[in-house]
Amino acid sequence: MLAETIRNEFPNEKVDFVIGMLKTKDIRRTLDELIPVAHSFTFVDFDHPQAATALELMESCLYNKKRMTNLINDTIILSKENNRKRIVAGSLYLLNRLLT
């Protein structure tokens, strides 16, 4: 649904994703769905007992523009480096961590 929403709301645009997910989710399938609307992926570690590591996420992603970071370096997530949209997705636990 997220990829479809991006296509509808931002036609012909690619977005930069910031992704943190739980190991219990279908990581590969989720990332495959986002690739058609992605410009890049940044995978993050976040504190949750079931969280996949940024490395695990990056290794599951078949897209070539990807990197990892830790939430200690929040400026990578919040800084605006270009005119592309940046979308944080994957886990509500990640979103909660970013808002606290």
N, C-alpha and C positions, 0 to 999 in steps of 0.2 A: 504494500500500500504506500510506503514511503516513496519508492521509486516512481510510482504512478503519480503521486501528488507533486513531486518535483517536476516531472514532465509536463503536468497540467499547469502548474503555477509559474514555472520558469522555463518555458519552451526554448529549446536550443541552447540552454545553459548547462554547464557542468558545475558541480559543487565540490568543495573540499569537505570530506567527512572526518570527524573525530569520533572514533569508535572504541567503546569498552563494552565487553559482553561477559555474560556468565558462561561457564563451561557446559552448563546444562542445555544451552540453546544449540540449534543447528547452525553453527558458525559459517561453515563453507557455503551453505545454501543462501544464508542471509547476505553474505558478502557478494556472492555471484549475482544476486538480484540488484544490488546497488551499483555494480560496475558500469552498466550502460549510462548512468547519469553522473558518474564520478569523474572529477579531475584528479583528485588525490585522496589518499587515506592516511590518517595519523592514528595509530593505535596506542592506547594508553593503558597503563597499569592503574588499578584503583583498589582500595582496601575493602574487600569483601571475601569471605571464605570460599565462595564458589566462583570468583572472578577468574576468567582466563587471563593469562599474562599477555602483555603487548606482543611479546615474541611469538606466543602461540597463535595469536590473531594474525600477525604479519605472515607467519608461515602458512596459514590457511588461505591467504588472499592470493588470487591468481593475477591480480593487477600489478603493473610494473611501477607506478608512482605511489610509493608507500614508505612510511617511516614509523618509528616508535618514539614515545616519550613517556615520562612519568608525571603524574599530576603535581609533583613538587614544582615542576616547571610550567605552571598554569599560563604563563605569558604566551607560550606557543599557541595555546588554545584561544586566548582572548585577543591577541593582537591581530590587526587587519593588515595583511601583507599585499592584498590585491583587491580587485573589485568582485571576486567570486563570492558566492554565498558559502558560509561555513555552517555545517549542520552537525550537531552533537547527537549521536544515536547509539542504540545498542541496549543499554540497560538503564532503567529508572534509578538504580543504585548509583550509577555513574553521575546522572543528572543531579541527584541529591547531594553527592559529594562536591560537585562543582558549585552548588548554591549555598553550601554551608561554610 
